[in-house]
Amino acid sequence: MKKNFAKMFMASTLLAGVLAGCSGAKDSAGGGDTIKVGVNLELSGGVASYGESLASGINLAVDEINKKGGVDGKKIELVKVDNKSDAAEATNGAIKLTSQDKVTAIIGAATSGDTVAQAEIADSNKTVLLTPSGTAPNVTVTDKGKLNEYVFRTSFIDPFQGTVAANFAANELKVKNVAIFADSASDYAKGLAASFKETFEKAGGKVVSEEAYVGKDTDFRATLTRIKSKNPEFIFIPGYYEEVGLIVKQARELGITAPLMGADGWDSPKLVELAGADALNNTFITNHYSSEDPDKKIQTFVAAYKEKNNGESPNAFNALGYDTVYLLADAIKSAGSTDSTKIKEALEKTKDLSLVTGIVTIDKNHNPIKSATVLEYKDGKQVFNTKVDPK
């Protein structure tokens, strides 16, 4: 996912010094018994729910790997920083992890914006940066078309999510007329809206209303009333749980009964608190996995996570954090080294790696080719609906 950022390089003097002092690939753990892995996540601030969920999955995976002897006999040691859901803090965290802590790789951030804020640091220091959940295309390939050489992701990208949602609306729900209500200040939401609209219209559907809101808004009634007047059969609402929860609640209060759908930005326990369980009935999201998927690998993970977390069922961010550690560990093992350049090359060669959130092959743009899952909310619970393989 992607969060906008206005203060990306506040620490410009320090950044320049770090970039000037880069010395190429390193083997930071080669001389010891541990592999130092940085974790740069949103552990406080506006999207702390995402960062905390990823951290829980990361911790479980590291515990499992270390109990089995580590990677090539070396235990993984996590070095965590809190980027406070702020791009400038994410940059500072990446500087610390590469220049002071000398980590082998960095996991993070949760959002695309906070990941992009670290990309230049990662590339200049030749340190692998692996985001579990940054879905915007420009995380791995800049808006100018340049590949961020050391940046990878575990999640699929936004255009895929938008396409899956549109096909689900057209083919499964059989709707013909839809509305789109998206966060105009979020590239994440705008990208999803664009891919949804393109795919839905190609399928013969019609977008009867397009409206926008701005992050941190709290009253959406006037806009929802305009949408309601167009009588859409379905409303696509790409955004983050903070606003989406209120939108869903207010939409139902206004008598909008049509199916509502979003993407992975909805996936937070706080969504139910904000919207209410009843209001979320007849809503859907595209997501990375479902804890109810009968797949054996998924159920093994679910059982392990519940055991470690007092019976709590793991969400998609828990699973993505978990998978990111295993993706990185597989690359380190394949490389036979903690040299960052060799790990990067191993990641680029990843093919058909079985993870909880899918069987992963890394493409030329450092994105995973993998399946998506559609979930439905029923009485406040996420229920597995279907799995969609990549085309």
VOGU-3710 file (C-alpha; in Angstrom, 3 decimals, decimal comma):
1> mkknfakmfm> 0,000/0,000/0,000  0,947/3,561/-0,522  0,803/6,573/1,750  1,549/10,085/0,469  4,554/11,864/1,835  5,599/15,517/1,729  8,689/15,494/3,934  10,632/12,679/2,306  14,178/13,974/2,646  14,181/16,284/5,651
11> astllagvla> 17,583/15,009/6,705  19,246/16,156/3,486  22,675/16,860/4,927  22,924/13,496/6,617  21,551/11,784/3,539  24,163/13,379/1,299  26,891/12,225/3,617  25,597/8,688/3,676  25,297/8,506/-0,105  28,748/9,967/-0,570
21> gcsgakdsag> 30,221/7,392/1,754  28,739/4,301/0,132  31,321/1,630/-0,462  29,504/-1,084/-2,391  28,369/-4,550/-1,432  29,090/-5,858/2,010  29,024/-9,090/3,936  27,837/-7,668/7,250  27,205/-10,975/8,980  30,031/-12,938/7,439
31> ggdtikvgvn> 32,267/-12,836/10,465  29,763/-13,697/13,184  27,083/-16,135/14,185  24,156/-13,858/13,334  22,581/-12,247/10,295  21,507/-8,700/11,137  18,252/-7,773/9,418  16,810/-4,299/9,738  13,067/-3,804/10,266  11,826/-0,320/9,346
41> lelsggvasy> 8,089/-0,248/10,084  5,196/2,000/11,057  5,023/0,971/14,713  3,313/4,218/15,728  1,442/6,964/13,896  -1,436/6,888/11,451  -1,018/3,365/10,056  0,552/1,665/13,077  -1,954/-1,171/12,749  -0,210/-2,281/9,550
51> geslasginl> 3,282/-2,084/11,002  2,360/-3,882/14,202  0,718/-6,703/12,239  3,745/-7,108/9,974  6,049/-7,145/13,004  4,072/-10,006/14,589  4,449/-12,106/11,443  8,137/-11,256/11,148  8,762/-12,268/14,756  7,063/-15,638/14,277
61> avdeinkkgg> 9,083/-16,460/11,170  12,379/-15,479/12,785  11,594/-17,570/15,857  10,816/-20,606/13,678  13,947/-20,221/11,550  16,235/-19,665/14,531  14,813/-22,662/16,395  15,680/-24,792/13,381  19,295/-23,590/13,414  19,026/-20,374/11,450
71> vdgkkielvk> 20,137/-19,838/7,864  23,291/-21,789/7,044  23,940/-22,048/10,775  23,517/-18,341/11,488  20,683/-16,973/13,602  18,698/-13,986/12,364  19,001/-10,912/14,576  16,374/-8,208/14,050  17,251/-4,524/14,419  13,975/-2,587/14,578
81> vdnksdaaea> 13,247/1,089/13,997  9,892/2,870/14,185  9,341/5,186/11,223  6,231/6,615/12,931  4,204/6,382/9,689  6,293/9,237/8,291  8,446/9,204/5,153  11,203/11,400/6,593  11,460/9,098/9,602  11,607/6,096/7,244
91> tngaikltsq> 14,548/7,722/5,470  16,316/8,377/8,767  15,671/4,801/9,826  17,226/3,453/6,627  20,265/5,670/7,142  20,711/4,348/10,677  20,258/0,713/9,670  22,749/0,882/6,800  25,393/3,250/8,167  25,368/2,436/11,893
101> dkvtaiigaa> 23,884/-1,027/12,296  25,369/-2,407/9,057  22,424/-4,699/8,420  22,429/-7,322/5,685  18,960/-6,301/4,461  15,986/-4,153/5,478  12,391/-5,351/5,769  9,864/-2,525/5,400  8,020/-0,373/5,185  4,332/-1,245/5,338
111> tsgdtvaqae> 3,252/1,547/3,007  4,606/2,338/-0,428  5,455/5,939/0,429  7,542/4,966/3,436  9,278/2,326/1,313  10,066/4,684/-1,564  11,585/7,034/1,018  14,231/4,345/1,688  14,877/3,267/-1,894  17,726/5,649/-2,665
121> iadsnktvll> 19,495/4,690/0,568  19,131/1,001/-0,238  20,384/1,297/-3,806  23,303/3,552/-2,921  24,414/1,295/-0,074  23,726/-1,877/-2,086  21,475/-3,148/0,689  18,427/-5,225/-0,154  15,163/-3,498/0,801  12,185/-5,849/0,901
131> tpsgtapnvt> 8,734/-4,396/1,535  6,092/-6,859/2,691  3,094/-4,746/1,651  4,082/-1,735/-0,479  1,825/-2,256/-3,497  2,377/0,884/-5,616  4,254/0,198/-8,890  6,842/2,933/-8,224  8,234/1,076/-5,219  10,398/-1,095/-7,466
141> vtdkgklney> 10,337/0,921/-10,700  10,417/4,728/-10,492  7,896/6,923/-12,269  10,634/7,556/-14,840  10,959/3,834/-15,548  14,204/3,179/-13,676  14,473/-0,092/-11,758  15,346/0,334/-8,080  18,048/-2,302/-8,208  18,004/-3,421/-4,573
151> vfrtsfidpf> 14,280/-2,985/-3,851  11,863/-5,944/-3,896  8,391/-6,707/-2,555  6,410/-9,660/-1,229  2,977/-8,260/-2,112  1,347/-8,020/-5,525  0,920/-4,553/-7,079  -2,080/-2,220/-7,171  -3,030/-2,648/-10,853  -3,496/-6,377/-10,202
161> qgtvaanfaa> -5,758/-5,657/-7,200  -7,871/-3,210/-9,199  -8,242/-5,704/-12,028  -9,261/-8,506/-9,648  -11,876/-6,267/-7,997  -13,349/-5,194/-11,349  -13,586/-8,747/-12,644  -15,181/-9,860/-9,385  -17,814/-7,115/-9,652  -18,557/-7,875/-13,307
171> nelkvknvai> -18,320/-11,652/-13,340  -19,251/-12,797/-9,836  -21,637/-10,088/-8,624  -22,943/-9,508/-12,170  -23,286/-5,724/-11,707  -23,442/-3,355/-14,679  -23,421/0,134/-13,105  -20,900/1,112/-10,435  -19,591/4,117/-8,542  -16,003/4,829/-7,493
181> fadsasdyak> -15,240/6,765/-4,295  -11,481/7,215/-3,863  -8,998/9,203/-1,779  -7,831/11,966/-4,130  -4,664/12,600/-2,102  -3,481/8,972/-2,216  -1,599/7,516/-5,169  -2,517/4,101/-3,779  -6,245/4,846/-4,070  -5,959/6,633/-7,403
191> glaasfketf> -3,995/3,764/-8,926  -6,530/1,215/-7,760  -9,413/3,342/-9,024  -7,807/3,726/-12,451  -7,153/0,007/-12,943  -10,629/-0,878/-11,657  -12,322/1,568/-14,035  -10,322/0,452/-17,061  -10,998/-3,229/-16,462  -14,666/-2,784/-15,574
201> ekaggkvvse> -15,411/-0,702/-18,650  -13,591/-3,190/-20,879  -15,905/-5,847/-19,456  -18,891/-3,811/-20,662  -19,777/-2,104/-17,387  -20,483/1,579/-16,774  -19,107/3,893/-14,103  -22,089/6,115/-13,244  -20,393/8,190/-10,550  -16,810/9,096/-9,637
211> eayvgkdtdf> -16,289/10,981/-6,403  -13,303/11,772/-4,217  -12,454/12,403/-0,582  -9,262/13,465/1,169  -7,476/11,505/3,854  -8,404/12,536/7,420  -11,901/13,613/6,322  -14,562/12,384/8,753  -17,913/13,422/7,251  -18,709/11,819/3,887
221> ratltriksk> -22,487/12,158/3,921  -22,872/14,855/1,255  -20,750/12,944/-1,260  -22,403/9,633/-0,426  -25,786/11,249/-1,005  -24,679/12,303/-4,492  -23,460/8,778/-5,187  -26,742/7,313/-3,933  -28,703/9,543/-6,358  -26,981/7,765/-9,284
231> npefifipgy> -28,342/4,378/-8,135  -25,115/2,371/-8,529  -25,354/-1,381/-8,075  -21,895/-1,468/-6,487  -19,404/1,034/-5,034  -15,619/0,613/-5,230  -13,873/2,393/-2,323  -10,078/2,092/-2,503  -8,516/3,629/0,590  -7,280/3,058/4,118
241> yeevglivkq> -9,252/1,719/7,055  -9,193/5,055/8,932  -11,524/6,737/6,431  -13,125/3,628/4,935  -14,594/2,583/8,277  -16,469/5,866/8,540  -17,496/5,796/4,870  -19,040/2,337/5,243  -20,847/3,323/8,447  -22,256/6,528/6,947
251> arelgitapl> -23,196/4,853/3,662  -25,340/2,299/5,473  -26,888/5,023/7,650  -27,938/6,819/4,446  -29,667/3,690/3,196  -27,027/2,562/0,688  -27,394/-1,224/0,595  -25,314/-1,950/-2,525  -22,200/-4,121/-2,230  -19,088/-2,133/-1,283
261> mgadgwdspk> -15,562/-3,249/-2,142  -12,007/-2,170/-1,482  -8,501/-3,574/-1,361  -5,851/-4,482/1,205  -6,003/-0,991/2,721  -9,210/-2,062/4,462  -7,471/-4,899/6,266  -7,259/-3,833/9,899  -9,130/-4,949/13,023  -9,935/-1,265/13,543
271> lvelagadal> -12,132/-1,279/10,431  -14,801/-3,238/12,294  -14,564/-0,870/15,249  -15,084/2,147/12,993  -17,759/0,777/10,659  -19,598/-1,679/12,857  -20,088/-5,344/12,054  -23,586/-4,939/10,604  -22,544/-2,138/8,243  -19,745/-4,310/6,849
281> nntfitnhys> -22,107/-7,056/5,714  -22,153/-7,301/1,906  -18,681/-5,780/1,568  -15,634/-7,338/-0,073  -11,899/-6,777/-0,365  -9,052/-8,044/-2,481  -6,301/-9,292/-0,228  -3,140/-11,364/-0,101  -4,527/-14,428/1,673  -7,299/-15,722/3,904
291> sedpdkkiqt> -6,846/-17,515/7,200  -9,855/-19,631/6,180  -8,244/-20,878/2,977  -8,072/-24,693/3,360  -4,577/-24,845/1,832  -2,399/-26,980/4,138  0,489/-24,495/4,238  -1,866/-21,702/5,215  -3,503/-23,725/7,982  -0,109/-24,723/9,401
301> fvaaykeknn> 0,809/-21,023/9,588  -2,548/-20,104/11,128  -2,125/-22,721/13,856  1,420/-21,562/14,657  0,390/-17,918/14,757  -2,589/-18,605/17,021  -0,398/-20,581/19,403  2,028/-17,690/19,736  -0,610/-14,932/19,876  -3,253/-16,130/22,334
311> gespnafnal> -5,563/-17,637/19,754  -5,711/-14,539/17,537  -6,338/-15,364/13,871  -3,621/-13,916/11,589  -4,562/-11,233/9,079  -2,912/-10,635/5,708  -0,263/-8,314/7,125  0,762/-10,960/9,646  1,108/-13,405/6,740  3,041/-10,949/4,550
321> gydtvyllad> 5,501/-10,182/7,339  5,995/-13,905/7,894  6,483/-14,600/4,184  8,947/-11,741/3,778  11,335/-13,314/6,275  11,119/-16,673/4,503  11,631/-15,042/1,096  14,739/-13,284/2,378  16,031/-16,401/4,166  15,584/-18,443/0,985
331> aiksagstds> 17,623/-15,877/-0,968  20,403/-15,826/1,637  20,549/-19,616/1,592  20,538/-19,714/-2,215  23,276/-17,081/-2,353  25,351/-18,962/0,214  26,354/-15,571/1,522  25,206/-12,462/3,362  26,750/-10,285/0,670  23,960/-7,915/-0,368
341> tkikealekt> 24,673/-8,103/-4,078  24,590/-11,904/-4,023  21,305/-11,816/-2,071  19,859/-9,410/-4,638  20,869/-11,742/-7,457  19,315/-14,703/-5,625  16,055/-12,815/-5,110  15,941/-12,046/-8,832  16,172/-15,781/-9,547  13,396/-16,765/-7,131
351> kdlslvtgiv> 10,975/-19,108/-8,886  7,980/-21,085/-7,622  8,796/-20,491/-3,946  5,905/-21,767/-1,841  4,877/-19,186/0,755  1,735/-18,664/2,813  0,425/-15,888/0,556  1,085/-17,816/-2,636  3,643/-19,509/-4,858  6,064/-16,741/-5,740
361> tidknhnpik> 8,185/-16,067/-8,798  9,993/-12,712/-8,922  9,643/-10,925/-12,270  12,031/-8,532/-14,030  10,599/-5,575/-12,099  11,242/-7,263/-8,742  7,519/-7,928/-8,231  6,095/-11,322/-7,246  3,832/-13,162/-9,638  1,253/-14,671/-7,273
371> satvleykdg> -2,445/-15,158/-6,621  -4,916/-12,798/-4,933  -7,777/-13,615/-2,597  -11,242/-12,087/-2,379  -12,670/-11,886/1,139  -16,190/-11,055/2,282  -17,162/-9,497/5,618  -19,897/-11,363/7,471  -20,907/-10,105/10,915  -17,537/-8,418/11,310
381> kqvfntkvdp> -15,480/-11,446/10,282  -13,461/-11,925/7,107  -14,697/-14,968/5,204  -12,819/-16,594/2,330  -14,686/-16,108/-0,965  -12,354/-17,068/-3,808  -8,739/-17,161/-4,948  -7,692/-15,527/-8,213  -4,566/-16,722/-10,030  -2,426/-14,220/-11,964
391> k> -3,169/-13,972/-15,689
//
